[in-house]
Amino acid sequence: MAIEAARLSPSLAAAAFLARRPPPALFPFSLRRRLPLLRVLAGSSGGDGRVVALSSSELRKRRGLSSSSGAADPASGGDEKLRSLRRLFSRPDVGIDAYIVPSQDAHQSEFIAECFMRRAYLTGFTGSAGTAVVTKDKAALWTDGRYFLQAEKELTHEWTLMRSGNHGVPTTSEWLNDVLPSGCRVGIDPFLFSFDAAEELKDSISNKNHELVLVRGMNLVDEIWGDARPKPPKEPTRVHDIKYAGIDVPSKLSFIRSHLAENECDAVVISMLDEVAWLLNMRGSDVPHSPVFYSYLIVEVSTATLFVDSNKVSEDVLEHLEKAGVKLKPYEAIVSEVERLAEKCAKLWLDSSSVNAAIVTAFKSSCDKQMKKKGKAGKKVEKEASSDEPTSVENGTVNAVYNVSPVTLAKSVKNEAEIEGMKNSHLRDAAALAEFWCWLEEEVCKSVPLTEVQVAEKLLEFRKKQDGFIETSFDTISGYGANGAIIHYRPTPEDCSSVGSDNLFLLDSGAQYIDGTTDITRTVHFGEPSPRQKECFTRVLQGHIALDQAVFPERTPGFVLDVLARTSLWKIGLDYRHGTGHGVGAALNVHEGPQSISYRYGNLTALQKGMIVSNEPGYYEDNSFGIRIENLLLIKELNLANSFGGISYLGFERLTFVPIQSKLIDVSLLSPSEINWVNDYHEEVWDKVSPLLSGATRDWLWKNTRPLLDVTH
């Protein structure tokens, strides 16, 4: 599943950096005619051009849709939700001029429970990434390249769509500084912003003397949502068996406490839901597609406290926790507990990139009060220059240490049991997909009418037959033709296409099993693909192969490898607006950090043995078709003839075993080694998956794993 879409695609980023016009091949005229979301503006000198985003309202004007849609002008407050929200701005206990609504919940989750989908409720935009900003007379939504087309479809013209990363598109803080007069008050719910994000926002808007207001005690969107807002989830938790977890809870807690000792801390707050689940060997179902549960965890030197709704904890789970020395407190008690630690003068480890601003500011405030009571000014500790080192809060106390959560890296490096579970679950998933593709190919060939939704539902039926299946790992992206160009397209029964034989069909799907998590994309054509489609597909495949075969020294960050997946596309002026690879949890979140493979060079996390990443280059021709090829890869240490500098070298082991459609490959573009890669991969698919199949499905797998003919010789 594509993630980490671009602020700028790499080719555009390079063009911006060099202050040059993008090469003509990047936006060939035939393609630019299909890109209504962008326009090229003449520069002030030398005839240079730059690509900027058109607002939704301006785009609709150009399409003749602005006033004829029947929606009111945003300044008049024609949208009832916007009008209700703006009325709250002037309440004495609020008193703000703008309000920011992010996508996240209090744990910075990508996938969230329905009751926390505030941005989607307010805007109508259902993509997983985006930020809404509402002033007294304007409303704007920022999202990234995965969702440009989707947002254009879903937003009404009261909203201006801000295409993050395109030239000329401001950030949220830049926009606020531009549209608000000096000295305004910008409100946020402090539970929905990490402390780092809130501090960055505060600093950015202070350039225009704006004040960041932490609106406590209520969320303004919840206020207008009222009784219609869904209830918080109450699903039970479960124990994640040690045969899948690999390491017991006491051992994991001991590991965390050793880090506390090394950093001279008394306690650490764990707020990321997958980190709590991993550390306690528990799973839940509060969040769609992710086996997690709403909770916080505080680990101290001799105790650990789980903050969770006790109704979710069965007797078995309670016994499991008690054996590990973990006690329970209500979910809502997290702030008061942090304040209690401050009163004890405890030194608290906080991952300020994930722990929300409400918790951190509560701790800081309590520390300040405690110091004042004792009449101590406290000590100041300068922040370290290196981001790899813990940094203390500069607020007159040394009681908070900012550092990355000690769980993050430990969770990302899989142990032997987790690796075995991932391998086993991927083989069962491959069997389900073979049955599905065999069925779908036959149905389409018989001209049976099938919608994108029906196809996704049928895939779910096949997966449900597999042992250990729990749920999907994300909403299936089932996109035929032009819908495949919408990177995170989600079909609905009311608005979807039929799958036929005249265009490409992109299917990105995944599953949560008791022992592992899967994520796979295949693109197929049930008729005759055009030469253009075959060339684009083959170049995406070449990028996929190049990354799969990569060999690299230890301590290499993922962004170094990203170019391998794009080079073949770049050679003909093409690219894609998302990262190439994301981390994947073991029976946990399908998107996991800290590792990634992306052109965003800010992530310096080294790829390590035992991590799992996706390999998913793509190409998307707006209003025409989309292509993506995705496998999951396990990072492994290689046994090479040399070891320069005495360091280890790493490579990848494939976890995904589903055929890549041969008819879409232009073999004339492939090198002999690339042809061998395809043939070797398909031989491995047959060897591993065919024992799980029988009958027509086994025949289908045989036919689709035959060697490519080397037409160049």
C-alpha positions as CSV (number, residue, x, y, z in Angstrom):
1,M,0.0,0.0,0.0
2,A,1.6,3.3,-1.1
3,I,2.5,5.6,1.7
4,E,4.5,8.8,2.4
5,A,3.3,10.6,-0.7
6,A,5.5,13.4,-2.0
7,R,5.8,17.0,-1.0
8,L,7.5,17.0,-4.3
9,S,8.1,14.0,-6.6
10,P,11.9,13.6,-6.7
11,S,12.2,14.9,-10.3
12,L,10.1,18.0,-9.3
13,A,12.2,18.4,-6.1
14,A,15.4,18.4,-8.2
15,A,13.9,21.0,-10.5
16,A,12.9,23.2,-7.6
17,F,16.4,22.8,-6.1
18,L,18.1,23.8,-9.3
19,A,15.6,26.6,-10.0
20,R,15.1,25.3,-13.5
21,R,12.1,24.5,-15.5
22,P,11.2,20.8,-15.3
23,P,12.3,19.0,-18.4
24,P,9.6,18.8,-21.1
25,A,9.6,15.0,-20.9
26,L,8.3,15.3,-17.3
27,F,5.1,16.8,-18.5
28,P,4.6,15.7,-22.1
29,F,1.7,17.7,-23.7
30,S,-0.5,14.6,-24.0
31,L,-0.1,14.0,-20.3
32,R,-0.5,17.6,-19.2
33,R,-3.9,17.7,-20.9
34,R,-4.9,15.0,-18.5
35,L,-3.6,16.9,-15.4
36,P,-6.3,19.5,-14.6
37,L,-5.0,19.8,-11.1
38,L,-1.8,21.7,-12.2
39,R,-1.0,24.7,-14.2
40,V,2.2,26.2,-15.4
41,L,2.9,29.9,-14.7
42,A,5.4,32.0,-16.5
43,G,8.3,33.1,-14.4
44,S,9.3,36.7,-14.0
45,S,12.6,36.3,-15.8
46,G,14.1,34.0,-18.4
47,G,10.7,32.4,-19.3
48,D,11.1,29.8,-16.5
49,G,8.0,28.0,-15.4
50,R,6.8,26.6,-12.2
51,V,4.0,24.2,-11.4
52,V,1.4,25.3,-8.9
53,A,-1.9,24.0,-7.6
54,L,-5.3,25.4,-8.5
55,S,-7.7,25.7,-5.7
56,S,-10.8,23.5,-5.8
57,S,-13.0,26.6,-6.4
58,E,-10.9,27.9,-9.2
59,L,-10.7,24.5,-10.8
60,R,-14.5,24.2,-10.7
61,K,-14.9,27.7,-12.2
62,R,-12.8,26.6,-15.1
63,R,-15.0,23.5,-15.5
64,G,-18.1,25.7,-15.3
65,L,-19.1,24.2,-11.9
66,S,-18.5,27.1,-9.5
67,S,-21.9,28.7,-9.0
68,S,-24.0,26.1,-10.7
69,S,-23.4,23.5,-8.0
70,G,-25.9,25.2,-5.7
71,A,-23.5,25.5,-2.8
72,A,-23.1,28.8,-1.0
73,D,-20.0,30.9,-0.9
74,P,-17.7,29.9,1.9
75,A,-17.5,33.4,3.3
76,S,-21.3,33.3,3.8
77,G,-21.0,30.2,5.9
78,G,-23.2,28.2,3.5
79,D,-21.8,24.9,4.8
80,E,-23.8,24.1,8.0
81,K,-20.9,22.4,9.6
82,L,-18.6,25.3,8.9
83,R,-21.1,27.8,10.1
84,S,-21.6,25.8,13.4
85,L,-17.9,25.5,13.9
86,R,-17.3,29.2,13.3
87,R,-20.0,30.1,15.8
88,L,-17.9,28.3,18.5
89,F,-14.9,30.6,17.8
90,S,-16.5,33.5,19.6
91,R,-17.5,31.6,22.8
92,P,-15.8,33.1,25.8
93,D,-14.1,29.8,26.7
94,V,-12.8,29.4,23.2
95,G,-12.0,32.8,21.7
96,I,-10.1,31.9,18.5
97,D,-9.8,33.1,14.9
98,A,-8.9,29.8,13.3
99,Y,-9.1,26.1,14.1
100,I,-6.9,23.3,12.8
101,V,-8.4,19.8,12.4
102,P,-5.8,17.0,11.7
103,S,-6.5,13.4,10.7
104,Q,-5.0,11.8,13.7
105,D,-6.3,10.6,17.0
106,A,-4.6,11.1,20.4
107,H,-2.0,8.5,19.5
108,Q,-1.0,9.8,16.1
109,S,-2.5,6.8,14.4
110,E,-2.9,6.5,10.7
111,F,-6.0,4.4,10.9
112,I,-8.5,5.6,13.5
113,A,-11.8,4.6,15.0
114,E,-14.9,6.1,13.4
115,C,-15.6,8.4,16.4
116,F,-12.2,10.1,15.9
117,M,-12.7,10.8,12.1
118,R,-13.2,14.4,12.8
119,R,-11.5,15.8,9.7
120,A,-13.5,13.4,7.4
121,Y,-16.8,14.4,9.2
122,L,-16.1,18.1,8.8
123,T,-14.8,18.1,5.2
124,G,-16.3,15.1,3.5
125,F,-12.8,14.0,2.4
126,T,-12.3,10.4,3.4
127,G,-8.6,9.9,2.6
128,S,-6.4,8.8,5.5
129,A,-4.0,11.8,5.3
130,G,-5.0,15.5,5.4
131,T,-5.3,18.6,7.6
132,A,-8.3,21.0,7.6
133,V,-7.9,24.6,8.6
134,V,-10.9,26.9,9.2
135,T,-10.9,30.6,9.7
136,K,-13.8,32.9,10.1
137,D,-14.2,33.3,6.4
138,K,-12.1,30.6,4.7
139,A,-11.7,26.8,4.8
140,A,-8.8,24.8,3.3
141,L,-7.7,21.2,3.2
142,W,-4.1,20.0,2.7
143,T,-3.4,16.5,1.4
144,D,-0.6,14.8,-0.4
145,G,-0.1,13.4,-3.9
146,R,-1.8,10.1,-3.1
147,Y,-5.1,11.9,-2.6
148,F,-5.3,14.8,-5.0
149,L,-7.8,13.2,-7.3
150,Q,-9.9,11.8,-4.5
151,A,-10.0,15.1,-2.6
152,E,-11.1,16.9,-5.8
153,K,-14.0,14.5,-6.1
154,E,-15.1,14.6,-2.4
155,L,-14.6,18.3,-1.4
156,T,-17.4,20.8,-1.9
157,H,-16.4,24.2,-3.3
158,E,-16.6,25.8,0.2
159,W,-13.2,24.1,0.6
160,T,-9.9,25.1,-1.1
161,L,-7.8,22.0,-1.9
162,M,-4.2,22.6,-1.1
163,R,-2.0,20.1,-2.9
164,S,0.9,19.7,-0.5
165,G,4.3,19.8,-2.2
166,N,3.3,21.4,-5.5
167,H,5.2,24.6,-6.3
168,G,3.4,27.6,-4.9
169,V,1.3,25.8,-2.4
170,P,1.9,27.1,1.2
171,T,2.1,25.1,4.3
172,T,-0.7,25.4,6.8
173,S,1.2,27.9,8.9
174,E,2.3,29.9,5.9
175,W,-1.3,30.1,4.8
176,L,-2.5,31.2,8.2
177,N,0.2,33.9,8.3
178,D,-1.0,35.1,4.9
179,V,-4.8,35.1,5.4
180,L,-5.0,36.2,9.1
181,P,-4.3,39.7,10.3
182,S,-1.4,40.0,12.8
183,G,-2.1,39.0,16.4
184,C,-4.8,36.3,15.8
185,R,-5.5,33.2,18.0
186,V,-5.1,29.8,16.3
187,G,-6.8,26.9,18.2
188,I,-6.0,23.2,18.3
189,D,-7.0,20.2,20.3
190,P,-3.7,19.4,22.1
191,F,-4.6,15.7,22.2
192,L,-4.5,15.5,18.4
193,F,-1.0,17.1,17.9
194,S,2.3,15.6,19.0
195,F,4.2,18.0,21.2
196,D,6.8,18.5,18.4
197,A,4.1,19.4,15.9
198,A,2.5,21.8,18.3
199,E,5.8,23.5,19.1
200,E,6.7,23.8,15.4
201,L,3.2,25.3,14.6
202,K,3.6,27.7,17.5
203,D,7.0,28.9,16.3
204,S,5.8,29.2,12.7
205,I,2.7,31.4,13.3
206,S,4.6,33.5,15.8
207,N,6.2,35.2,12.8
208,K,2.9,37.2,12.5
209,N,2.4,37.5,16.2
210,H,-0.3,34.8,16.2
211,E,-0.9,32.8,19.4
212,L,-1.4,29.1,19.5
213,V,-4.3,28.3,21.8
214,L,-4.6,24.8,23.3
215,V,-8.4,24.4,23.4
216,R,-8.8,22.1,26.4
217,G,-11.8,20.2,27.7
218,M,-13.5,19.9,24.4
219,N,-12.9,19.2,20.7
220,L,-14.9,21.8,18.6
221,V,-15.7,19.2,15.9
222,D,-17.1,16.9,18.5
223,E,-19.3,19.8,19.7
224,I,-21.0,20.2,16.4
225,W,-21.0,16.5,15.7
226,G,-23.2,16.1,18.8
227,D,-25.2,13.0,19.4
228,A,-24.6,11.8,15.9
229,R,-21.0,11.1,16.7
230,P,-20.3,7.3,16.8
231,K,-19.5,5.9,20.2
232,P,-15.9,5.0,21.2
233,P,-15.0,1.3,20.4
234,K,-15.6,-1.2,23.2
235,E,-14.1,-4.3,21.5
236,P,-12.3,-6.8,23.8
237,T,-8.5,-7.3,23.8
238,R,-6.7,-10.6,23.5
239,V,-3.4,-12.1,24.3
240,H,-0.9,-12.5,21.4
241,D,0.4,-16.0,21.8
242,I,4.1,-16.3,22.7
243,K,4.6,-18.6,19.7
244,Y,3.9,-15.7,17.5
245,A,5.3,-12.9,19.7
246,G,8.6,-14.7,20.3
247,I,9.6,-12.8,23.5
248,D,7.6,-12.7,26.7
249,V,6.3,-9.4,28.4
250,P,8.7,-9.5,31.4
251,S,11.7,-9.7,29.0
252,K,10.4,-6.8,27.0
253,L,9.7,-4.7,30.1
254,S,13.2,-5.5,31.3
255,F,14.6,-4.3,28.1
256,I,12.7,-1.0,28.5
257,R,13.9,-0.6,32.1
258,S,17.5,-1.1,31.0
259,H,17.0,1.9,28.7
260,L,15.5,3.9,31.5
261,A,18.6,3.2,33.6
262,E,20.9,4.2,30.8
263,N,19.1,7.5,30.3
264,E,18.7,8.1,34.1
265,C,15.0,8.2,33.8
266,D,12.3,7.1,36.2
267,A,9.5,6.3,33.7
268,V,8.6,6.4,30.0
269,V,5.2,7.2,28.5
270,I,4.3,4.9,25.5
271,S,1.5,6.4,23.5
272,M,1.7,4.7,20.1
273,L,-1.0,2.0,20.0
274,D,1.1,-0.6,18.1
275,E,4.0,0.0,20.6
276,V,1.7,-0.7,23.5
277,A,0.3,-3.9,21.8
278,W,3.8,-5.1,20.9
279,L,5.3,-4.5,24.3
280,L,2.5,-6.2,26.2
281,N,1.9,-9.1,23.7
282,M,-1.7,-8.0,23.3
283,R,-3.9,-7.3,20.4
284,G,-7.3,-5.6,19.9
285,S,-9.8,-4.5,17.3
286,D,-10.6,-0.9,18.2
287,V,-9.2,0.5,15.0
288,P,-10.2,-0.8,11.5
289,H,-7.5,-2.9,9.9
290,S,-5.1,-2.7,12.8
291,P,-5.1,-5.2,15.7
292,V,-4.6,-2.5,18.4
293,F,-6.6,-1.0,21.2
294,Y,-6.9,2.5,22.6
295,S,-4.5,2.8,25.6
296,Y,-1.4,4.3,27.0
297,L,1.4,2.6,28.9
298,I,3.7,4.0,31.6
299,V,6.7,1.9,32.4
300,E,8.5,2.7,35.6
301,V,11.6,1.2,37.2
302,S,9.6,-1.3,39.2
303,T,6.0,-1.0,37.9
304,A,4.0,-0.7,34.7
305,T,0.5,0.8,34.3
306,L,-1.8,0.2,31.3
307,F,-4.4,3.0,30.8
308,V,-7.3,1.3,29.1
309,D,-11.1,0.8,29.4
310,S,-11.3,-2.1,31.8
311,N,-14.3,-3.5,30.0
312,K,-12.0,-4.5,27.2
313,V,-9.9,-6.6,29.5
314,S,-11.1,-10.2,29.9
315,E,-10.1,-12.5,32.8
316,D,-7.5,-14.2,30.5
317,V,-5.9,-10.9,29.5
318,L,-6.0,-9.6,33.1
319,E,-4.1,-12.8,34.3
320,H,-1.6,-12.3,31.5
321,L,-1.0,-8.7,32.6
322,E,-0.8,-9.5,36.3
323,K,1.9,-12.2,35.6
324,A,4.0,-9.5,34.0
325,G,3.4,-7.0,36.9
326,V,1.2,-4.7,34.9
327,K,-1.7,-2.9,36.6
328,L,-4.7,-1.2,35.1
329,K,-6.0,2.4,35.3
330,P,-8.8,4.1,33.4
331,Y,-7.8,5.4,29.9
332,E,-8.7,8.9,30.9
333,A,-6.4,8.9,33.9
334,I,-3.2,9.3,31.8
335,V,-2.9,13.1,32.3
336,S,-3.5,12.9,36.1
337,E,-0.9,10.1,36.3
338,V,1.7,12.2,34.5
339,E,0.9,15.1,36.8
340,R,1.4,12.7,39.8
341,L,4.8,11.7,38.4
342,A,5.7,15.4,38.1
343,E,4.8,15.9,41.8
344,K,7.2,13.1,42.7
345,C,9.9,14.9,40.7
346,A,10.2,11.9,38.5
347,K,12.4,12.2,35.4
348,L,10.1,11.3,32.5
349,W,11.1,9.9,29.1
350,L,8.9,11.4,26.4
351,D,8.9,10.8,22.7
352,S,7.9,14.3,21.7
353,S,7.3,13.2,18.1
354,S,4.5,11.0,19.1
355,V,3.3,11.8,22.6
356,N,0.5,14.4,22.3
357,A,0.9,18.0,23.4
358,A,-1.8,17.6,26.1
359,I,0.3,15.0,28.0
360,V,3.6,16.9,27.6
361,T,2.3,20.3,28.5
362,A,0.5,18.8,31.6
363,F,3.7,17.3,32.8
364,K,5.7,20.5,32.1
365,S,3.1,22.6,33.9
366,S,3.1,20.3,36.9
367,C,6.9,20.3,37.0
368,D,6.9,24.1,37.0
369,K,4.4,24.2,39.9
370,Q,6.4,21.7,41.9
371,M,9.5,23.8,41.4
372,K,7.8,26.9,42.5
373,K,6.5,25.2,45.6
374,K,10.0,24.1,46.5
375,G,11.3,27.5,45.7
376,K,13.8,26.1,43.2
377,A,14.6,27.6,39.9
378,G,15.7,24.3,38.6
379,K,18.5,23.5,36.2
380,K,18.8,24.1,32.6
381,V,20.4,21.6,30.3
382,E,21.3,22.6,26.8
383,K,19.8,20.6,23.9
384,E,22.3,18.2,22.3
385,A,23.1,19.0,18.7
386,S,22.6,15.4,17.6
387,S,19.0,14.2,17.0
388,D,20.2,10.7,18.0
389,E,20.8,11.9,21.6
390,P,18.2,12.6,24.3
391,T,17.4,16.2,24.8
392,S,16.1,17.8,28.0
393,V,13.3,20.3,28.1
394,E,14.5,23.9,28.4
395,N,11.8,25.2,30.7
396,G,13.7,25.5,34.0
397,T,13.5,21.8,34.8
398,V,15.5,18.7,33.9
399,N,12.6,16.3,34.6
400,A,11.6,15.6,31.0
401,V,13.9,13.9,28.5
402,Y,13.0,14.0,24.8
403,N,14.1,10.9,23.0
404,V,12.7,8.4,20.5
405,S,10.6,5.8,22.2
406,P,12.7,2.8,23.2
407,V,10.0,0.5,21.7
408,T,10.1,1.9,18.1
409,L,13.3,0.3,16.9
410,A,12.9,-2.9,19.0
411,K,9.5,-3.5,17.4
412,S,10.7,-2.9,13.9
413,V,13.5,-5.5,14.1
414,K,11.6,-8.8,14.0
415,N,12.6,-11.8,16.0
416,E,12.7,-15.4,14.7
417,A,9.1,-16.2,15.7
418,E,7.8,-13.0,14.1
419,I,9.7,-13.7,10.9
420,E,8.4,-17.3,10.8
421,G,4.8,-16.0,11.3
422,M,5.2,-13.5,8.5
423,K,6.5,-16.1,6.1
424,N,3.8,-18.6,6.9
425,S,1.0,-16.0,6.7
426,H,2.3,-14.8,3.3
427,L,2.1,-18.3,1.9
428,R,-1.5,-18.7,3.0
429,D,-2.3,-15.3,1.6
430,A,-0.6,-16.2,-1.7
431,A,-2.9,-19.2,-1.9
432,A,-5.9,-17.1,-1.4
433,L,-4.8,-14.6,-4.0
434,A,-4.1,-17.4,-6.5
435,E,-7.7,-18.6,-6.0
436,F,-9.0,-15.1,-6.4
437,W,-7.1,-14.3,-9.6
438,C,-8.0,-17.6,-11.2
439,W,-11.7,-16.8,-10.4
440,L,-11.5,-13.2,-11.6
441,E,-9.8,-14.0,-14.9
442,E,-12.4,-16.6,-15.7
443,E,-15.3,-14.3,-14.8
444,V,-14.0,-11.4,-16.9
445,C,-13.3,-13.7,-19.8
446,K,-17.0,-14.8,-19.6
447,S,-18.0,-11.1,-19.6
448,V,-19.7,-11.5,-16.2
449,P,-20.5,-7.9,-14.9
450,L,-18.4,-7.2,-11.8
451,T,-17.9,-3.9,-10.0
452,E,-14.7,-2.9,-8.2
453,V,-16.6,-3.4,-4.9
454,Q,-17.8,-6.9,-5.8
455,V,-14.3,-7.9,-6.8
456,A,-12.9,-6.6,-3.4
457,E,-15.6,-8.5,-1.6
458,K,-14.9,-11.7,-3.4
459,L,-11.2,-11.4,-2.5
460,L,-12.2,-11.1,1.1
461,E,-14.2,-14.3,0.8
462,F,-11.1,-16.2,-0.4
463,R,-9.0,-14.8,2.4
464,K,-11.5,-15.7,5.0
465,K,-11.0,-19.3,4.1
466,Q,-7.4,-19.2,5.2
467,D,-6.4,-20.3,8.7
468,G,-5.7,-17.5,11.1
469,F,-7.4,-14.8,9.1
470,I,-8.7,-11.9,11.2
471,E,-9.4,-8.9,8.9
472,T,-8.1,-6.8,6.1
473,S,-5.0,-4.8,6.8
474,F,-6.4,-1.7,5.0
475,D,-9.3,-0.9,2.7
476,T,-8.7,-2.8,-0.5
477,I,-7.7,-0.5,-3.4
478,S,-9.6,-2.0,-6.3
479,G,-9.2,0.4,-9.3
480,Y,-10.1,-0.3,-12.9
481,G,-8.9,2.1,-15.6
482,A,-8.8,5.7,-14.6
483,N,-9.6,4.8,-11.0
484,G,-6.3,3.0,-10.8
485,A,-4.6,6.4,-11.2
486,I,-6.1,7.5,-7.8
487,I,-3.3,6.2,-5.6
488,H,-5.4,5.4,-2.6
489,Y,-8.7,4.9,-4.4
490,R,-11.5,3.3,-2.4
491,P,-14.5,2.2,-4.4
492,T,-18.0,2.5,-3.0
493,P,-21.2,0.7,-4.2
494,E,-22.6,4.1,-5.2
495,D,-19.6,5.3,-7.1
496,C,-17.4,2.6,-8.7
497,S,-16.6,1.1,-12.1
498,S,-17.0,-2.3,-13.6
499,V,-13.9,-4.4,-14.1
500,G,-13.5,-5.3,-17.8
501,S,-10.9,-6.3,-20.4
502,D,-10.3,-2.9,-22.0
503,N,-7.9,-1.4,-19.5
504,L,-5.6,-2.1,-16.6
505,F,-6.9,-3.2,-13.2
506,L,-4.9,-2.3,-10.1
507,L,-5.5,-4.3,-6.9
508,D,-3.7,-3.3,-3.7
509,S,-4.8,-5.4,-0.7
510,G,-3.6,-7.0,2.5
511,A,-4.7,-9.1,5.5
512,Q,-4.2,-9.4,9.2
513,Y,-3.6,-13.0,10.2
514,I,-3.0,-14.3,13.7
515,D,0.7,-14.7,12.9
516,G,1.4,-12.0,10.4
517,T,0.4,-9.0,8.2
518,T,0.4,-8.9,4.4
519,D,0.4,-6.1,1.8
520,I,0.5,-6.8,-1.9
521,T,-0.2,-5.0,-5.2
522,R,-0.6,-6.5,-8.6
523,T,-1.7,-4.8,-11.9
524,V,-3.2,-6.9,-14.6
525,H,-4.9,-6.5,-18.0
526,F,-7.5,-9.1,-19.1
527,G,-7.4,-8.0,-22.7
528,E,-4.7,-6.6,-24.9
529,P,-2.6,-3.9,-23.2
530,S,-1.4,-1.0,-25.3
531,P,2.3,-0.5,-26.1
532,R,2.3,2.5,-23.8
533,Q,0.8,0.5,-20.9
534,K,3.4,-2.3,-21.5
535,E,6.3,0.1,-21.5
536,C,5.1,1.9,-18.3
537,F,4.5,-1.5,-16.6
538,T,7.9,-2.8,-17.6
539,R,9.7,0.2,-16.4
540,V,7.9,-0.1,-13.0
541,L,8.9,-3.7,-13.0
542,Q,12.5,-2.8,-13.7
543,G,12.5,-0.5,-10.7
544,H,11.0,-3.2,-8.6
545,I,13.7,-5.7,-9.6
546,A,16.5,-3.2,-9.0
547,L,15.4,-2.6,-5.5
548,D,14.8,-6.3,-4.8
549,Q,18.3,-7.0,-5.9
550,A,20.0,-4.2,-3.9
551,V,23.1,-5.0,-1.8
552,F,24.1,-2.3,0.6
553,P,26.3,-1.8,3.7
554,E,24.9,-1.8,7.1
555,R,23.8,1.6,8.5
556,T,22.4,2.6,5.1
557,P,19.2,4.7,5.4
558,G,16.3,3.8,3.2
559,F,16.4,7.0,1.1
560,V,19.7,6.0,-0.4
561,L,18.0,3.1,-2.2
562,D,14.9,5.0,-3.4
563,V,16.6,6.1,-6.7
564,L,17.0,2.4,-7.7
565,A,13.2,2.1,-8.0
566,R,12.8,5.3,-10.1
567,T,15.7,5.3,-12.5
568,S,14.0,3.3,-15.3
569,L,11.0,5.7,-15.2
570,W,13.2,8.7,-15.0
571,K,14.9,7.7,-18.3
572,I,11.6,8.5,-20.1
573,G,10.6,11.5,-17.9
574,L,8.1,9.6,-15.6
575,D,7.8,9.3,-11.9
576,Y,5.4,8.6,-9.0
577,R,4.1,10.7,-6.1
578,H,4.7,8.3,-3.2
579,G,7.4,6.6,-1.3
580,T,8.8,3.3,-2.5
581,G,8.7,1.4,0.7
582,H,7.3,1.4,4.2
583,G,7.9,-0.7,7.2
584,V,5.3,-3.4,8.1
585,G,4.5,-4.8,11.5
586,A,4.3,-8.5,12.5
587,A,0.6,-9.1,13.1
588,L,0.4,-5.4,13.7
589,N,0.1,-2.2,11.7
590,V,0.6,-2.5,7.9
591,H,2.5,0.8,8.0
592,E,5.2,0.8,10.6
593,G,8.2,3.0,11.3
594,P,10.8,4.1,11.8
595,Q,12.3,2.7,8.5
596,S,11.2,3.6,5.0
597,I,12.5,3.7,1.5
598,S,11.7,7.2,0.2
599,Y,13.2,10.2,-1.6
600,R,12.5,12.1,1.7
601,Y,16.1,12.3,2.9
602,G,15.0,13.5,6.4
603,N,14.5,9.9,7.6
604,L,18.0,8.8,8.5
605,T,16.9,5.5,10.1
606,A,19.3,2.8,9.0
607,L,17.8,-0.3,7.4
608,Q,18.7,-3.3,9.7
609,K,18.6,-7.0,9.6
610,G,15.2,-8.3,10.6
611,M,13.2,-5.2,9.4
612,I,10.4,-5.7,6.9
613,V,9.8,-3.2,4.1
614,S,7.6,-2.9,1.1
615,N,8.9,-2.6,-2.5
616,E,6.2,-0.8,-4.5
617,P,7.2,1.5,-7.3
618,G,4.4,2.6,-9.6
619,Y,3.2,5.0,-12.3
620,Y,-0.1,6.8,-12.6
621,E,-1.5,8.4,-15.7
622,D,-4.3,10.6,-14.5
623,N,-7.7,9.8,-16.0
624,S,-6.3,6.8,-17.8
625,F,-4.7,4.1,-15.7
626,G,-2.5,3.2,-12.7
627,I,0.3,0.7,-12.3
628,R,1.9,-0.6,-9.1
629,I,3.9,-3.7,-8.3
630,E,4.4,-4.5,-4.6
631,N,6.1,-7.2,-2.6
632,L,7.2,-7.3,1.0
633,L,10.8,-7.8,1.7
634,L,12.8,-9.0,4.8
635,I,16.2,-7.4,5.3
636,K,18.9,-10.1,5.8
637,E,22.6,-10.2,6.2
638,L,24.5,-11.4,3.1
639,N,27.5,-13.7,3.1
640,L,29.8,-12.0,0.6
641,A,33.3,-12.7,-0.5
642,N,34.5,-9.4,1.0
643,S,33.7,-7.2,3.9
644,F,35.2,-3.8,3.2
645,G,35.8,-1.9,6.4
646,G,34.9,-4.9,8.5
647,I,31.2,-4.1,8.1
648,S,28.2,-6.3,7.2
649,Y,26.4,-6.0,3.9
650,L,22.6,-6.4,3.6
651,G,20.1,-7.5,1.0
652,F,16.5,-8.6,0.8
653,E,14.5,-11.8,1.0
654,R,11.1,-11.9,-0.6
655,L,8.0,-12.7,1.5
656,T,5.4,-12.2,-1.2
657,F,4.8,-15.0,-3.8
658,V,2.1,-14.1,-6.3
659,P,2.7,-14.1,-10.1
660,I,3.5,-10.9,-12.0
661,Q,1.4,-10.8,-15.2
662,S,3.7,-11.7,-18.1
663,K,1.6,-10.3,-20.9
664,L,2.2,-6.8,-19.5
665,I,6.0,-7.1,-19.8
666,D,7.8,-5.8,-22.9
667,V,10.6,-8.3,-22.8
668,S,12.6,-6.3,-25.3
669,L,13.2,-3.7,-22.6
670,L,14.6,-6.2,-20.1
671,S,18.2,-7.1,-19.7
672,P,19.1,-10.8,-19.5
673,S,19.5,-10.5,-15.7
674,E,16.1,-8.9,-15.4
675,I,14.6,-11.7,-17.4
676,N,16.3,-14.2,-15.2
677,W,14.9,-12.4,-12.1
678,V,11.3,-12.8,-13.4
679,N,11.8,-16.4,-14.2
680,D,13.5,-17.2,-10.9
681,Y,10.8,-15.4,-9.0
682,H,8.0,-17.3,-10.8
683,E,9.8,-20.6,-10.2
684,E,9.9,-19.7,-6.5
685,V,6.2,-18.8,-6.5
686,W,5.4,-22.2,-8.1
687,D,7.6,-24.2,-5.7
688,K,6.2,-22.5,-2.5
689,V,2.5,-22.0,-3.4
690,S,1.5,-24.9,-5.6
691,P,1.5,-27.4,-2.8
692,L,-1.3,-25.3,-1.2
693,L,-3.5,-25.5,-4.3
694,S,-5.4,-28.0,-6.4
695,G,-7.5,-28.2,-9.5
696,A,-8.1,-25.1,-11.7
697,T,-6.3,-22.8,-9.3
698,R,-3.1,-25.0,-9.5
699,D,-3.4,-25.0,-13.3
700,W,-3.8,-21.2,-13.3
701,L,-0.6,-20.9,-11.2
702,W,1.3,-23.1,-13.5
703,K,0.3,-21.1,-16.5
704,N,1.2,-17.8,-14.9
705,T,4.6,-18.9,-13.7
706,R,6.0,-20.1,-17.0
707,P,9.4,-18.6,-18.0
708,L,9.6,-15.5,-20.2
709,L,11.0,-16.2,-23.6
710,D,14.1,-14.1,-24.2
711,V,13.0,-12.5,-27.5
712,T,16.2,-10.5,-27.7
713,H,18.3,-13.6,-28.6
